[in-house]
Amino acid sequence: MNIPDLKIREIRARAVSVPLRRPLGTSAAMIRNAPLVLFDVETEEGVTGRAYAFGLSMSTAPIRAAVPDILAAIKGERLAPVGLHARLEGRFRLFGLHGHLAIALACVDVACWDALARAAGVPLVRLLGGAPRAVPAYNSNGMSLGEPARLADEAEELLAEGFSAIKLRLGYPTLEGDLAAVRAVKRRIPASATLMTDYNQALTPAEAVRRARALDDEGVYWIEEPVRHDDYAGAAHVAHEAATPIQIGENFVGSRTMAAALAMHACDYVMPDLQRIGGVTGWLRAAALADAAGMEMSSHLFPEVSAHLLAVTPTCHWLEYVDWAAAILAEPLAVKDGYVAIPDRPGNGLEWDAAAVARYAVE
């Protein structure tokens, strides 16, 4: 594999707000638009790497504001993602590698890996030692808190989009509300379909144990984030008491927080988030930890890039599929029979649709 030397010339970050085809209502918030920051890392040799950040329901301005300082630290440097990752971590460690800065750093890392794969003329998965393949995925669009009958209808619609697995948000004021939602969906979907559930950190450890024990009889595949994301002791208590597997990890900030959670036996499964775990470089570290622990590892959001990474993850489990970025992509991911196909083209698969980016642009 011939990889030419590249030097970083510019980093551009543009904000868009994309309407969600299916608004997402969780125990924490209602999200109707996806605020995204599109990153382009340009090299002196004309190769551009791409990534995007998700700003939750908050302003994307702080993410973009970090870019000039990041560029100042690496402009003119040889594009070697692992080395640049270490350099940037060292540069900003005193400030604190968290929040909007951590997200911006992760996106730069993703874009650098993309540029390197494009320069080599191979998909990112091949650059990382794997091969394009189909990755098992569940449909994580929609399925917000709401009326049981509506959720049952939506469950059927989501499965009909080419999936055999879906995720339901929980965290109603009462356990009875959770059970009503789960039962309505389970009655409607085929017995062969897989149903994940997600509390979005809604419960105390004691309440989480109570509800998890009730859900143990309902046939759900996992219970995600039942307690506050950094309460590893509480999560470990829930995992010990529940028969249903406990899934956490979308809020791991770098691989060291994941290592701490694993050391405390805080979960049965892990699902790092690309922009919080540290981009591609951080993901590879996390995958090594999951492999050493013998623990299945799924992804959180960013399916276009995460598919490449799961394909080289030894304990590859599930890809979380959302279509939030599809409207601004020239070639969205293809889904068939419950799997996402990794595109066999150079890079991570992100190509902006210029007209759509202009349509959804925000200042």
Secondary structure by P-SEA (a helix, b strand, c coil): ccccbbbbcbbbbbbbbbbbcbbbbcccccccccbbbbbbbccccccccccccccccccaaaaaaaaaaaaaacccccccaaaaaaaaaaaccccccccaaaaaaaaaaaaaaaaaaaaacccccccccccbbbbbbbbccccccccaaaaaaaaaaaaacccccbbbbbbcccaaaaaaaaaaaaacccccbbbbbbccccccaaaaaaaaaaacccccccccccccccaaaaaaaaaaacccbbbbccccccaaaaaaaaaaccccbbbbbccccccaaaaaaaaaaaaaacbbbbbccccaaaaaaaaaccccccccccccccccccccccccccccccccccccccccaaaaaaaaccc
